[in-house]
Amino acid sequence: MNTPVFYDHFERHAHGEGLKGHSTHYCPGCGHGIVHRDLADAIGELGLQDRTVLISPVGCSVFAHYYFDVGNSQAAHGRAPAVAVGHKLANPDAIVISYQGDGDLASIGLAETISVAQLGLPITVIFINNAIYGMTGGQCAPTSLLGQRTTTSPDGRGAATMGKPLRVAELIAQLDGPVYVERVALFDPKQRVKARRAIQKALRLQAEGRGYAFIEVLAECPTHLKLTPELAEAWVRDQMLPVFPLGVKKDVAVEPWFQREAPSYDVERILALAGAEPVASGVEPAVPADAAIGDLSIKFAGAGGDGAQTAALLVTRAAVAAGFDATHIPSYGPESRGGTSYADVQIAAGEVLNPAAPEPDILVAFNALSLAKFAPTVARAGAIIYDSSVITQPPPLPAGCRVLAVPFTEIAGDLGRPVAKNMVAIGALQAATGLLPPEHFVATLRRLLKDKPSLLPLNEAAFAAGQQAVTIAAAHA
């Protein structure tokens, strides 16, 4: 594979060294390798390399990002079409390719597949149909043939209990959104030429802004067929073609129509649309000594109902209103009460590059489980603030971290509303770290509670009480 759209060395294999650094992970005779080559050549020939985003979900093509020197996104199993829509709308000039297998696209991701196809955005979908779940163990796929033996149909697929094979190209072609749908194969040189042309046409239609294109490729899987590559090609020709006839299923002449401005990322404009106050200027977030300047990560963690998610949202919005880029990623545990749920907040003076906080600079913990789970992950010289009302015997905490025990629940209870403990925690966070001036948090709180003004006095009092608790603790330290 010597196309410039491939990397010179594949770092996944032998660190890119030697012969292995030039070969993919695909089995001998696998159709993925041929399609990869044709797709890469089409991207290069059309001059689309710098605009292309390739999306590969779970499946045999999961490592495609090691091979294609283009933009790459990894998607959860079946979710590549949804990710593709996000990329296309966020960057309308991008050439977005969703590259999927039959178990992924036709089973786990069928709802997303149909919804995105009907939407009709100029996106290119490459659908590899080898009639089996390849990477995950050779289970029966929606496209497996009647009588085909798989790990989940050891006696052969039966129509009565497993249904008949799903003809995805025909299904997609009957929708209004797609403009071009074709099924191709790879079992001889003539069919490979047709496949190559179909892939290039699908990309060209997207580049011209004409619409959604779907290419189904009948491909060989010698490993799970337990056949040589030559016999696998014959099996596709003799067994799959009667069920999945080749050819163009839909080809509609459409004038270029997709002309869309990229979305605005201007903070002031976005806040104005939301009715928020103007962005403040000249504010710098406080950052622990070992954190990158202007880039701060905070993890809020507690049981369901502790208010960790609300606290994270308020801090994120306050940071955005102050002129920073900030993200809030919630994660909910299976328990609605008593377990742990958490939210990661990232605040950056420039752009947040990773919204996750696996090693947060600051941890705010509302219960013992959360403190025990996340305290060991806090960055060196970071800060840990926890609710000493409910965590009376904290576990050993990392050396080098600043630790503050603040009775969130007790303070909120003294104010007459224990659920306001999250505002106590935010007040403590502000006083302990200097993260944004206090008025930014108060202004954001007022915006969030503009429809519930009766709750404002209590929450503002809780915020001030959290600040005071840290100030008093510091005076006695």
C-alpha positions in Angstrom: 0.0 0.0 0.0 2.0 3.0 -1.3 -0.7 5.6 -1.7 0.1 8.9 0.1 -3.2 8.7 1.9 -1.8 5.9 4.0 0.8 6.6 6.6 4.4 5.6 5.6 4.6 3.3 8.7 1.8 1.7 10.7 2.8 2.4 14.3 0.4 -0.2 15.7 2.6 -3.0 14.2 6.1 -3.5 15.6 6.2 0.3 16.3 6.1 0.9 12.6 9.4 -0.9 12.0 10.3 -3.6 9.5 7.9 -5.5 7.3 5.1 -5.5 9.9 5.2 -1.7 10.0 3.9 -1.8 6.4 1.2 -4.4 6.7 -2.3 -4.2 8.2 -3.9 -6.4 10.8 -6.3 -8.0 8.3 -6.3 -11.7 7.6 -5.0 -12.9 4.2 -7.8 -12.7 1.7 -9.9 -10.3 3.8 -11.8 -7.8 1.7 -11.1 -4.9 4.0 -7.6 -4.5 2.6 -8.8 -4.1 -1.0 -11.5 -1.6 0.0 -8.9 0.3 2.1 -6.7 0.6 -0.9 -9.5 1.8 -3.2 -10.8 4.2 -0.7 -7.4 5.7 -0.1 -6.7 6.0 -3.8 -10.1 7.7 -4.4 -9.4 10.2 -1.6 -6.1 11.0 -3.1 -7.2 11.2 -6.8 -10.0 13.6 -5.9 -7.7 15.7 -3.8 -9.7 15.3 -0.6 -7.1 14.1 1.8 -6.9 17.3 3.8 -10.7 17.5 4.1 -11.5 13.9 4.9 -12.7 12.5 8.2 -12.9 8.7 8.4 -15.1 7.3 11.1 -14.5 3.7 12.1 -16.5 2.0 14.9 -16.0 -1.3 16.6 -15.4 -4.1 14.2 -12.6 -5.5 12.0 -11.9 -1.9 10.8 -11.5 -0.6 14.3 -7.8 0.2 13.7 -8.3 2.1 10.4 -6.9 5.2 12.1 -3.5 3.6 12.1 -3.5 3.4 8.3 -5.3 6.4 6.9 -3.5 9.7 7.0 -6.7 11.7 7.3 -8.9 13.0 10.1 -10.1 10.0 12.1 -12.8 9.5 14.7 -13.5 6.3 16.7 -17.2 5.6 17.3 -18.9 3.2 19.7 -20.3 0.1 18.1 -23.0 1.0 15.6 -22.8 4.7 16.3 -20.6 5.9 13.3 -23.6 7.5 11.4 -24.4 9.7 14.4 -20.8 10.7 14.7 -20.7 11.4 11.0 -23.6 13.8 11.3 -21.9 15.7 14.0 -18.7 16.1 11.9 -20.6 17.2 8.8 -22.6 19.8 10.6 -19.7 21.1 12.7 -17.5 21.3 9.6 -19.7 21.4 6.4 -16.6 21.4 4.1 -15.4 18.1 5.6 -15.6 14.9 3.5 -17.1 12.5 6.0 -16.8 8.7 5.5 -18.6 6.2 7.7 -16.8 2.9 7.3 -18.8 0.0 8.8 -19.2 -3.8 8.9 -22.5 -5.7 8.6 -22.9 -6.6 12.3 -22.1 -2.9 13.2 -24.2 -1.2 10.6 -27.1 -3.6 9.9 -27.7 -4.8 13.5 -26.4 -2.7 16.4 -26.5 0.6 14.4 -29.5 0.0 12.1 -31.6 2.7 13.7 -28.8 5.3 13.2 -28.1 4.0 9.7 -31.7 4.5 8.6 -32.2 7.8 10.3 -29.0 9.3 8.8 -29.7 8.0 5.4 -33.2 9.5 5.4 -31.7 12.8 6.6 -29.8 12.9 3.3 -26.8 14.9 4.3 -23.8 14.6 1.9 -22.1 11.7 3.7 -20.4 8.6 2.2 -21.1 5.2 3.8 -18.9 2.2 3.0 -20.7 -0.9 4.1 -18.6 -4.1 4.2 -20.9 -7.1 4.0 -19.0 -10.4 4.7 -22.1 -12.2 6.1 -20.6 -12.5 9.6 -19.5 -10.7 12.8 -15.8 -10.8 12.0 -13.9 -9.3 14.9 -16.2 -10.3 17.8 -16.1 -14.1 17.2 -18.0 -15.1 14.1 -21.5 -14.7 15.3 -24.6 -14.8 13.0 -25.0 -11.3 11.4 -28.2 -9.8 9.9 -26.6 -10.6 6.5 -25.6 -14.2 7.2 -27.1 -16.6 4.7 -29.8 -19.2 5.4 -28.1 -22.4 6.5 -24.8 -20.6 7.2 -23.1 -22.0 10.3 -21.8 -19.5 12.7 -20.9 -19.5 16.4 -24.4 -18.5 17.3 -26.1 -20.7 14.6 -24.0 -23.9 14.8 -26.8 -25.8 12.9 -27.1 -23.1 10.3 -29.2 -20.0 10.2 -32.9 -20.9 10.1 -35.5 -18.5 8.8 -38.1 -19.5 11.4 -36.0 -18.4 14.4 -33.5 -16.0 12.9 -35.2 -14.5 9.9 -33.9 -14.1 6.4 -30.8 -12.1 5.4 -31.3 -8.4 5.4 -30.7 -6.7 2.1 -29.4 -3.4 3.3 -28.7 -1.7 0.0 -32.3 -2.2 -1.1 -33.6 -1.0 2.3 -31.5 2.2 2.0 -32.4 2.8 -1.6 -36.1 3.0 -0.9 -35.6 6.0 1.4 -36.0 9.5 0.2 -32.7 10.9 1.5 -30.0 8.9 -0.4 -29.1 9.9 -4.0 -26.8 7.0 -4.8 -26.8 3.4 -3.6 -24.9 0.6 -5.2 -23.8 -3.0 -4.2 -20.5 -4.2 -5.5 -18.2 -7.1 -4.9 -14.5 -8.0 -4.9 -14.3 -11.6 -6.1 -12.6 -11.0 -9.5 -10.8 -8.1 -11.3 -13.9 -6.9 -13.1 -15.8 -6.6 -9.9 -13.0 -4.8 -8.2 -12.9 -2.2 -10.9 -16.6 -1.6 -10.5 -16.2 -1.3 -6.7 -13.4 1.2 -7.1 -15.5 3.3 -9.4 -18.5 3.2 -7.1 -16.4 4.3 -4.1 -14.9 7.2 -6.1 -18.4 8.3 -7.3 -19.8 8.2 -3.8 -17.0 10.5 -2.6 -17.4 12.8 -5.6 -21.1 13.2 -4.9 -20.3 14.3 -1.4 -17.5 16.7 -2.5 -20.0 18.3 -5.0 -22.6 18.7 -2.2 -25.1 16.5 -4.0 -26.2 14.1 -1.2 -25.9 10.9 0.7 -24.2 7.9 -1.0 -24.2 4.3 0.3 -21.8 1.6 -1.1 -22.4 -2.0 0.0 -19.3 -4.2 -0.7 -19.7 -8.0 -0.7 -16.4 -9.0 0.9 -14.6 -12.2 1.8 -13.9 -13.4 5.3 -11.7 -16.6 4.8 -11.1 -16.9 8.5 -14.7 -17.5 9.6 -15.6 -19.3 6.4 -12.7 -21.6 7.1 -11.7 -21.4 3.4 -8.7 -20.3 1.4 -8.8 -16.8 -0.1 -9.6 -18.3 -3.5 -12.4 -20.5 -2.2 -13.8 -17.6 -0.2 -14.0 -15.5 -3.4 -15.9 -18.4 -5.0 -18.2 -18.6 -2.0 -19.1 -14.9 -2.3 -19.8 -15.3 -6.0 -21.8 -18.5 -5.8 -23.5 -18.2 -2.4 -23.9 -14.5 -1.7 -24.8 -13.1 -5.2 -28.1 -15.0 -5.4 -29.2 -13.4 -2.2 -27.5 -10.0 -2.6 -27.6 -9.1 -6.4 -25.1 -6.6 -7.5 -25.8 -3.3 -9.2 -27.0 0.2 -8.7 -30.1 0.4 -6.5 -30.6 4.1 -6.7 -29.0 6.9 -8.7 -30.7 10.2 -8.7 -29.4 13.2 -10.6 -29.4 16.0 -8.0 -28.0 19.5 -8.4 -25.5 20.6 -5.7 -27.5 21.8 -2.8 -25.5 21.5 0.4 -24.2 24.9 1.2 -24.1 25.5 4.9 -22.1 27.9 7.0 -19.9 26.4 9.7 -21.5 26.9 13.2 -20.4 29.9 15.2 -18.0 29.3 18.1 -17.9 32.9 19.1 -18.6 32.9 22.9 -20.2 36.4 23.0 -22.6 35.5 20.1 -23.6 32.2 21.7 -24.2 33.8 25.1 -26.3 36.6 23.4 -28.5 34.0 21.7 -29.0 32.3 25.0 -29.9 35.6 26.7 -26.9 35.5 28.9 -24.8 38.4 30.2 -21.9 39.7 28.2 -18.5 37.9 28.6 -16.2 39.3 31.2 -12.7 40.2 30.3 -9.3 40.2 32.0 -10.2 37.2 34.2 -7.6 34.4 34.7 -8.5 31.1 36.4 -6.4 30.0 39.3 -4.5 26.8 38.5 -2.6 24.4 40.7 1.2 24.7 40.4 1.7 21.6 38.2 -1.3 22.2 35.9 -0.8 23.7 32.5 -1.4 27.4 32.7 -4.9 28.3 31.6 -6.0 24.6 31.5 -7.8 23.3 34.6 -9.7 20.0 35.2 -12.2 19.5 38.0 -14.1 16.3 39.0 -17.3 16.6 41.0 -18.4 13.2 42.4 -21.1 12.0 44.8 -24.1 9.9 45.2 -27.3 10.5 43.1 -29.1 13.5 44.6 -25.9 15.1 46.0 -26.0 17.8 43.3 -22.6 17.0 41.8 -23.9 17.3 38.3 -25.6 20.6 39.0 -22.5 22.0 40.6 -20.4 21.0 37.6 -22.9 22.6 35.2 -22.9 25.9 37.2 -19.1 26.0 37.3 -18.9 25.3 33.5 -21.3 28.1 32.7 -19.6 30.5 34.9 -16.3 29.8 33.2 -17.8 30.2 29.7 -19.4 33.5 30.8 -16.0 34.6 31.9 -14.6 34.1 28.5 -13.0 30.7 28.8 -13.7 27.5 26.8 -15.2 25.0 29.2 -16.8 21.6 29.0 -19.0 19.5 31.3 -19.2 15.8 30.7 -21.6 13.9 33.1 -21.3 10.2 34.0 -24.0 8.5 35.9 -23.5 5.3 37.8 -26.2 2.6 37.8 -27.4 3.6 41.3 -29.8 6.5 41.7 -28.9 6.7 45.4 -25.9 5.6 47.4 -23.5 4.9 44.6 -21.3 7.4 42.8 -21.9 9.6 39.8 -19.4 12.2 38.6 -18.9 15.0 36.2 -15.7 16.2 34.6 -15.2 19.9 34.0 -12.4 21.3 31.8 -11.6 25.0 31.7 -9.1 26.3 29.2 -7.9 29.8 28.3 -7.6 28.6 24.7 -9.5 25.5 23.6 -10.4 22.4 25.6 -8.8 19.5 23.7 -10.0 16.7 25.9 -13.2 17.0 28.0 -12.4 14.1 30.2 -10.5 14.5 33.6 -8.9 11.1 34.3 -6.3 13.0 36.5 -8.2 16.0 37.8 -6.4 19.0 39.2 -9.3 19.4 41.8 -11.6 16.8 43.2 -14.8 17.8 45.0 -16.2 14.7 46.7 -19.7 14.5 48.3 -19.5 10.9 49.6 -17.1 8.3 50.9 -17.2 6.1 47.8 -16.4 9.0 45.5 -13.5 10.1 47.7 -12.0 6.6 47.9 -12.5 6.1 44.1 -11.1 9.3 42.7 -8.7 10.7 45.3 -5.8 8.5 44.1 -6.3 10.0 40.6 -5.8 13.6 41.5 -2.8 15.3 39.9 0.3 15.9 42.0 0.0 19.2 43.9 -3.7 19.2 43.2 -6.6 19.9 45.6 -9.2 17.6 47.3 -12.3 19.1 48.9 -14.7 16.7 50.6 -17.9 16.8 52.7 -16.7 16.1 56.2 -20.3 15.9 57.4 -20.7 12.4 55.7 -17.1 11.4 55.3 -16.0 11.2 59.0 -13.2 8.7 58.4 -11.5 9.6 55.1 -9.2 7.0 53.5 -5.4 7.7 53.1 -5.2 10.6 50.7 -2.4 11.3 48.2 0.7 13.0 49.5 1.4 16.4 48.0 -2.3 17.3 47.6 -4.0 20.1 49.4 -6.9 18.6 51.4 -9.8 20.5 52.7 -12.5 19.0 54.9 -15.7 21.1 54.7 -19.0 20.0 56.2 -21.2 20.8 53.1 -24.3 19.0 54.4 -24.1 20.4 57.9 -23.7 23.9 56.7 -26.6 23.6 54.3 -28.7 22.0 57.0 -28.0 24.9 59.3 -29.4 27.1 56.6 -32.6 25.0 56.5 -32.0 23.2 53.2 -29.5 20.3 53.1 -29.8 19.9 49.3 -28.1 23.3 49.0 -24.8 21.5 49.9 -23.6 21.7 46.3 -23.7 25.5 46.5 -21.7 25.3 49.8 -19.2 23.1 47.9 -18.9 25.7 45.0 -18.3 28.4 47.6 -15.6 26.3 49.2 -14.1 25.6 45.8 -14.0 29.3 45.0 -12.5 30.4 48.3 -9.9 27.6 48.3 -8.7 28.0 44.7 -9.6 31.5 43.6 -11.3 30.0 40.6 -13.0 33.0 39.0 -14.2 36.0 41.1 -17.2 35.2 43.3 -19.5 37.5 41.4 -19.2 35.2 38.3 -20.7 32.3 40.2 -23.4 34.4 41.7 -24.3 35.9 38.3 -24.5 32.4 36.8 -26.6 31.2 39.7 -29.0 34.0 39.1 -29.3 33.2 35.5 -29.9 29.5 36.2 -32.6 30.4 38.8 -34.2 33.3 37.0 -37.5 31.4 36.8 -37.3 30.4 40.5 -36.3 33.6 42.3 -37.5 32.4 45.6 -34.6 29.9 45.7 -31.9 32.6 45.1 -31.4 33.9 48.7 -30.9 30.5 50.2 -28.4 29.4 47.4 -26.5 32.6 47.6 -26.3 32.2 51.4 -25.0 28.6 50.9 -22.3 29.8 48.5 -21.2 32.5 50.9 -21.2 30.0 53.8 -19.0 27.7 51.8 -16.5 30.5 51.2 -16.6 31.5 54.9 -15.9 27.9 56.1 -12.7 27.8 54.0 -11.7 31.3 55.2 -12.1 30.3 58.8 -10.3 27.0 58.3 -7.4 28.8 56.7 -7.2 31.3 59.6 -6.9 28.5 62.1 -4.5 26.4 60.0 
